[in-house]
Amino acid sequence: MENRLLHTPEGVRDIYNGECRRKLAVEQKILNSFYLYGYEHIETPSFEYFDLFNKDRGSVGDKEMFKLFDRDNNTLVLKPDMTPAVARCVAKYYMDDPMPLRLCYLERTFKNNTNYQGRLKETTQTGAELIGDDSPQADGELLAMVIDSLKAAGLQEFQVEIGHADFYKGLTEEAGMDEETRRSLRELIENKNYFGVEELLEAQQISQESRKSILTLMELFGTAECLDRAKELTKNPRALAAIDRLEKIQRFIEACGLSDYISYDLGMVSRYQYYTGIIFKAYTYGTGDYIVTGGRYDRLLEQFGKQSPAVGFAIEVDQVLLALARQQIDVPVSQANVLILFEGSAEAQAILLGRHFRSLGLPAVVSVRNEDKEMEDYRQMALDRKIRTILYLKGNGRIVTAMDLINGKQDDIPFSEYVKED
């Protein structure tokens, strides 16, 4: 039992040995990108009422939520998704605010992904939500933020794939499909199961034009040129309006000079039921999953009593860190570069020296020498902690032995060379 308690439960992990500092550094770089666009930071609780994440507004099914009960027997869940939580928060505190609202967050989310081997059940998400603006420019702003944020984190080679929920809905609407058939078709398209789609369509009484359009849907991906091909597939007003919207967003992205990071996948569908317009995901190499997901959800806030359009995205921080590591991209962090080691008689000088380094903004570890430990033990500890220099104060501390562990140099330097005492 004691040995078992040393391990974490399945689907969660410890972060240590420098990785935690790198994660914090990446998170802060991403948040700084959001702040540059004028977004305000918010926090929501780790657990919410179960009903907040029902099938019409949640990102996971009932069985994939971690449930708990309060003492009044209300069913609560650890938050699996940020968007409904932000929507609730906006409806509560900004119900009568008619102006656009820009919010961002850094939170942990929890999904009981038992069926997905290797996927973490606790992940860190950072993201942004633009509430109250239904323009193509708002969609473009969010896409530009995604690109700038990933670049700030250190990634250079990635793609943001864009689709539109209404293009798929328009084609299936034109074909006259019922809701159950649409749901089955959506799953097949999401899994890129071309033969499954073909088989399902053959069983439906739909026109040859509709059958061809839906089959071609899975081939409509790549540069902005695929938007021109898409317009030739249908005359459905809903589908054509979706393409017109994407063309306006493309012009915004081109004006930002970011079009190299954008591609299109008009066969993109989402299992998130609340998406109503643009949907997008970002990918990079070194990780087998998306690193960003987002989209427009113009009717989600209606479920909380506020009539307001919205668009947002979430960055999977753990996936970004995995990609950075596998792409061998360094994440610079400020770590202690100096160990100030002292004998008991030199305590006052060691404390003064440590405070001097910190006043200059230089991290320093100050530690009394344990007489049971050899100097080689401290040398090895410093190397393990990636500390380059040991400053050793012995006797009265007036002479400091400076040891450069990288170059193997050692010098005796007067204490007054470091700190001028009053």
PAKE-43960 format. One record per atom (N, C-alpha, C): z, x, y. Coordinates in steps of 0.05 Angstrom, whole numbers, plus 5000, padded with zeros to 4 digits. Layout:
ZXY ...
// end
This chain:
500050174976 500050005000 500050185025 501850385026 501950555049 499350705054 498050795032 495550935034 493350745045 493350485036 491350295044 491550245074 494050245085 494450195113 493350415131 492750645120 491550855136 488550805142 487450615128 484550555131 484250305147 481950275160 481250035175 480049825156 480249565163 478949365147 475849395148 474549275130 471649295129 470349185154 468449325165 466949235189 468049325215 470249475216 471349585241 471849875236 472150025258 472450315256 474050435279 475150665274 476550815295 474450985310 474951035336 473151205352 474951435363 474251685356 476051905362 474452165365 475852385369 474652655369 472352685389 472752595413 470752625434 468752395436 468352245414 466552025414 467451805434 470051765435 471151565452 470551625481 470851875489 470251955517 467251915523 465551985503 462651945507 461951645510 463351485494 462851195496 463651095524 465951175533 466851095560 464951185581 463951425578 462051535598 459451365599 458451295575 455951135574 456550855586 458750735579 459450475589 459550475620 460750685631 461050695660 458350735673 456550895661 453850925673 452350665673 452550515652 451250255651 452350065672 455050055673 456249875693 455549955721 455350215727 454550305753 451750205760 450050185740 447350085745 447449785753 449249635740 449549355747 450649335776 452549495783 453749485809 451749545831 449849725825 447749785845 445949555851 445849355833 444349115837 446048895850 448548955855 450348755869 451748575850 452048645824 453448475805 456448515806 457948295803 460848315803 461948305775 464048465770 465148485743 467048255738 466948135714 468847935705 469847995677 472047885670 473147895642 473847615633 473247565607 474047315595 475847375571 477447185561 479347235539 477947325514 479447465497 478347555471 477947325452 479547105455 479146875438 478946625456 477346435446 476746185460 477045955441 476745715451 476745485433 474245485416 474545415391 472345415372 469945255382 470445025395 468344845403 466544975424 467445185437 465845315458 463245425445 463445505420 461145635407 459945465385 459445205392 458245035372 455345105368 453944975350 451245055342 449245035365 449744875385 447844845407 448145065428 450445205428 450845405449 451845665438 452245695412 453245945401 451046115389 451746365384 449846555373 450246595343 452346495332 452846535303 453746265291 453546255265 454346015251 457345995247 458245765238 461045715234 462445925216 461045995195 462246185175 462346475185 460946535207 460946805217 462846845239 464646655244 466646685265 469346745252 470946905266 473746955259 475446735271 476746575255 478246345265 481246395264 482646285282 485546285282 486646025294 489145975292 490345725302 492645795320 492945635343 495245665359 497445485349 499745485362 502045335351 501645025355 499644945371 499044665373 496844585353 496144775336 494144735315 491244705325 490744805349 488044825359 486545055345 484045005338 482445215326 481345395347 481945655345 480945855363 479146045348 477446195363 475746395350 475746645367 475646875353 475147125368 472347105378 471947185403 469347135417 467047275403 465047115392 462747235379 460447295398 460547185422 458247195440 459347155469 458147305488 459147295515 457947065532 455546985526 454146795544 455546525547 456346395525 457846145528 460546185543 461846415539 464346465553 463846495583 461746635591 461046655619 460346385631 458746225616 457945965625 460445785630 462445795612 464845645616 466345735641 466445995645 467846115668 466446025694 463846035695 462345965719 462745665725 462645495704 463045205709 465845145719 467745305711 470545255719 471045345748 470045585755 470845705780 468645685802 466145625794 464045615814 462445355812 463845145805 462544885801 461044795825 462144835849 460944725873 459444945889 459045175877 457645385891 454645365885 452945295905 450045255900 448445505901 449645735909 448145975913 448046155888 446046325886 445846505862 448346665859 449046705834 451546845827 450847065807 451647315813 451047545796 453647655784 453847645757 456247725743 455547925721 457348115716 456948295694 459648335679 459548455656 461948475639 461748715620 464048785609 464248975587 466448865569 465548775545 467448635527 466948705498 468948645481 468548665452 467948395441 466148385422 465448135409 465948165379 466347935365 467147945337 465347755321 463947865301 462347695283 462947775254 463447585237 464047635209 461447665194 460047895198 457447945186 457648035157 458847875141 459147945113 456547995099 454447845106 451847855093 450048085103 451048225124 449448435136 450748705130 449848835109 451149085100 450849305122 453049425128 453049645147 453449565176 453249305182 453449215210 456449175217 457249275240 460049245248 460748965255 463248885249 464148615256 465448605284 466248835293 467248855321 465449045336 464248945357 462349115373 463049085403 462049285418 462349275447 459749195460 459849005477 457548915492 458048945522 456049025536 456049015565 453548875574 453748715594 451348555601 451648435628 449648275636 449548155662 448447875660 449247695678 448347425679 447647355708 445247245713 444447155740 444346855739 446246725752 446546435752 445446315778 443946095775 443045945799 440446025810 438746175795 436146265805 434146225782 432246045786 430345995764 427546115770 427446315787 424946435795 424046645775 421446705774 420446935758 421647195767 422247215793 423447455804 426147505792 427647295787 430247325774 429947445746 427947335731 427447455704 426647745707 425047805727 424148085731 426448265738 428348165754 430648325761 432348405737 432748205719 434248265695 432948475678 430248455675 428748645659 428848925672 428648935698 428949195712 431649315708 433749145708 436449245704 436749355676 435549225656 435749325629 434549605627 432249635639 430849905638 432550115653 433450045677 434950245693 437550315679 438850115666 441350165652 441050345628 438950295612 438450465589 437750755597 436250775619 435551045629 438151185639 439851035653 442351145662 444151245639 444051095617 445551175593 444551425580 442051505586 440951745575 438451715559 437751465552 435351415536 432851435554 430751535542 428151555556 425951415541 426051415515 423951295498 425051035486 424250815498 425050555489 422950355499 422950115487 421149905495 422649645497 422049485518 423149215521 420949025514 421348875492 419348685483 420048405494 417948275505 418448015519 416847795505 418047575502 416747325492 417547095510 416846855502 417546615517 418046385498 420346265499 421046055480 419145815482 418145765506 416345525509 413545565498 412745815494 410045855483 410045755454 412045835439 412345745411 412745445410 414445345428 415045055428 412544895435 410945005454 408544865462 406544845439 406245055424 404345055402 405244865380 407744865373 408744685352 408744395362 409244355387 409144085399 406243975397 404344145403 401544075401 400744005372 401944145353 401344095325 402743845315 404643735330 406043495321 408143535300 409343765299 411343825279 414043695285 415443625264 418143515268 420143745270 422643685277 424643895283 425244065259 425443935235 426144085211 423944295204 421344205207 419144385202 419144615222 419744555247 419844765268 421944965262 424244875251 426445055245 425645245222 424345135202 423345295179 421245495188 419445405205 417345585215 418545805233 420545735249 421845935266 423046155249 424346085227 425546295210 423446475197 421246355189 419046515177 417846705197 417346605222 416246775243 418146995250 420746925252 422747125260 422847355239 422347295214 422347495193 419547615189 417647545206 414847645204 413647595177 414247365166 413347285139 410647135142 408447285145 405847165150 405046975127 405447065102 404546895080 406246645078 408846665085 410546425085 409646225106 408846335130 407846155151 405246025142 403546175130 400946065120 401445845100 403245885082 403845685061 405045435074 406845465093 408145235106 406045075121 404145205135 402145065151 400144915133 399645025109 397744895091 398944625081 401544615081 402944365071 403144155093 402444235118 402644045140 399943925147 399943675156 397543535164 397143585194 396043825200 395543895228 392643995230 391643995255 388844065259 388344365253 385844435249 385144715244 385744885268 385344765292 385844915317 388844995319 390544795312 393444855314 394245055292 393145025268 393745215247 392945505255 390545525267 389645795275 391345905297 392145735317 393745825339 396445935330 397745795311 400345885302 400146135285 398046155269 397646405253 397046645271 395546595292 394846805311 397246885327 399146705330 401646755345 402947015336 403047065310 404447295300 402947555305 400447535315 398847775321 398747835351 400047665367 399947695396 402247875405 401848125403 403848315412 402448565423 403848705441 402648945453 402848935483 400849035497 400849055526 400348785539 400248775565 399848525580 397148395574 395348545562 392748435555 392948205535 395048205519 395347985499 395947715512 396747725538 397147475552 394447325557 392347485562 389747365565 388747235539 389347365516 388547255490 390146995485 392646995493 394346755488 393246515502 392246545526 391246315542 388846185529 387346335512 385046235498 385746075473 388246085465 389045955440 389645665443 390445575466 391445305469 390845185496 390844925497 390744785523 393344635528 395344685512 397944555516 399244645542 399844455560 400944525587 403544695585 405244625565 407744775563 407345065555 405545105536 404845385528 403545535550 401645415564 400245545586 402145615609 404045435614 406045495636 407745735628 408245765602 409846005593 408246255599 405646255593 404046495598 403846555628 403546345644 403446385673 406046515683 408246425672 410846545680 410946835672 410046905649 410047185640 408247355657 406047255666 404247405684 405647465711 407147275721 408647315747 410747535743 412147525720 414147725714 412947995712 410548005699 409148265696 408548385723 407748225742 407148325769 409648435782 411848305778 414448405789 415048675777 414848705751 415448955737 413549175746 411049115750 409149315760 409949405788 410849225804 411749295831 414149485830 415749465809 418049635806 417249905794 414849925785 413950175772 415050215744 415649995730 416950015704 415349905681 412749855685 411149715665 410749875640 411150145641 410850305617 413050235596 415150125605 417350055586 417149775575 415049625583 414849345576 412549295556 413049135536 410949035518 411548745512 409648605499 409848315495 409648255465 411148055457 411047955430 411347645432 409047515433 409047225437 409947075412 410147225389 411247105365 414247135364 415447235385 418347275385 419746995387 421546945369 423146705370 426046785367 427846625375 430646695374 432246475360 434246565345 435946365332 438046255351 438246375375 440046275395 438846015407 440045795402 438845535409 438845485439 440345635454 440545565482 438345695499 436745865488 434545985504 432345785510 431445775535 429445585544 426945705556 427045965563 424746085576 424146355564 424146565582 423646835573 425746925553 424947065533 426747195514 425847475510 427747655506 426947945504 429048095488 428048315477 429648505462 428748795468 430548985467 429749265472 430349425447 428549605441 428749775417 428350065425 429550245408 428950525411 429150645383 428250895379 428451005352 431151135348 431851155322 434551255315 436551035308 435650785311 437350565303 435550345293 436350215271 434650015259 434949745270 436449705292 436849445303 436249455333 436149225345 435649215374 438049325389 437649425413 439849525430 440449335453 438549155458 438948955480 437748695470 439048475477 437948205472 438548035497 436647865504 437147695528 435147475530 435447315551 433647095556 434646905577 433046695582 433646495601 434846245586 437046135598 438345905586 438945705607 436945565616 437245385640 438845135635 439345065610 440744815605 443544855593 444345105589 446945155576 449245065594 449145115620 451345045637 451644745640 449544595634 449744295635 451844205616 452244345594 454244265574 457044295584 457344445606 459944475618 460144325645 458144155651 458243995675 456944105700 455744345698 454444465721 451444485717 449944365735 447044375734 446144635747 445344825731 444645085742 442945245722 440745365731 439145535714 440645805711 439845965691 441246215687 439546395669 439846655672 438546855655 440447085652 440447205628 442247425623 441447595600 443047805595 442547985572 445148125564 445148235540 447348395530 446348645518 447648875525 446949135514 449049195492 448049265468 449749335446 450549635449 452849685460 453649955467 453750135442 454750035420 455050195396 452250285386 450250105388 447550185380 446350385399 446950365425 445950565444 447150835438 449750845432 451051105425 449851225400 449251055380 448051145355 445351265361 443751135378 441151235385 441351495400 443151525418 443551775433 444252005414 445951945395 446752155376 444452245359 442952045348 440752115330 438352235345 438152175371 436052305387 436952565399 439452645392 440552895401 440552925432 441252695444 441552695474 444452725481 445052935496 447852995503 448952795524 451352725520 452752555540 454952725553 454452825577 456452995590 458952845596 461252965589 463852845596 465653065607 467452975624 469353165636 471653205617 471853435605 474053495586 475653735596 478053755586 479653985593 478354245584 478054435602 476654685596 478654925596 481154855602 483155065605 485754985590 486855165574 489455125563 491355325576 493455215590 495455385602 497855395583 498155625570 500155665549 502355835561 504855765558 507055915570 509455945552 510856165557 513456205545 515556055562 517855995551 519755835565 520555945592 520756205594 521656335619 519556305641 517056235635 514956215655 514255915661 516155735655 515555445657 514755375685 516255465705 515755385733 512955465742 512155715735 509555805743 507355655728 507755585703 505755435687 505355155699 507555025706 507354755718 505754775744 506454975761 505155005786 502155065782 501455225763 498655295757 497155045748 498454885731 497154645721 496554445744 498454415761 498154225784 495954335803 495754595805 493654715822 490954645812 490554685786 487954615774 487254325777 489154145773 488653855775 488153775804 489353905823 488853845851 485953905858 484754085844 481954155848 480053985831 481253795817 479553615800 478753745774 480153955765 479554095740 481654025719 480853885697 482753815676 483954065663 486554065658 487954285646 490154185628 490454315605 492654255586 494854455591 497354365595 499554545599 501454515575 501954725560 503554705535 505354945532 507854895525 509755115518 509055225491 509255495488 508655615463 510855575443 510155485420 512055455398 512355735384 514755835383 515156105372 514356125343 514155895329 513355905301 510255925298 508855905320 505955915319 504856185328 502856275315 501456525323 499456465345 498756665361 496656625381 494056545369 493556635345 491056555332 490956255327 493256135322 493455845318 492555695344 493455805367 492655685392 489755735399 488755965392 485956015396 484255815380 484955775355 483455585338 483655305348 486055225357 486354955368 484654915393 484555125410 482855095434 479955075427 479055225408 476255205399 475654935387 477554835371 477154565359 476954345381 478454385403 478554185424 476354245445 474654445439 472454525457 473554625484 475854755484 476954885507 476055175508 475055265531 473855525532 475855745539 477855685556 479555895567 482455835561 483956045553 486856035551 488056205573 489856095589 491456255608 494256275597 495056515590 497656555577 499656685596 501856535601 503956635619 506456705602 507156955603 509557045589 511557175608 513957235599 515957355616 516557175639 516357275664 516857115688 514356975698 512057005684 509656865691 508056985714 508957215724 507557335747 504857465739 504557525713 502057625703 500857415683 498357345688 497057145671 494957285654 495157255627 493157365609 490957155606 488657215616 486357025615 484557095591 484156905573 482656955549 480156775549 477756895550 475256755549 474456735519 474756495507 474356465479 471456475471 469656425490 466756425484 465756705482 466356865503 465357135504 467257345493 469657265485 471557445473 472857645493 472757575519 473957755539 476857685545 478357885553 481257835559 482058015583 483357895603 484258045627 486957955635 488558145646 491158085658 490758055688 491357815699 490857755727 493557665740 494157765764 496557685777 496557385783 498957265780 499256975784 498356895812 498757065831 498057015859 495056985864 493457085845 490557055847 489656765842 491356625828 490756345822 492056155843 494656195848 496156015866 497556175887 497256095912 498756215934 501356065938 503556195933 506156055935 507156085963 508655875972 509855875999 512156076000 
// end
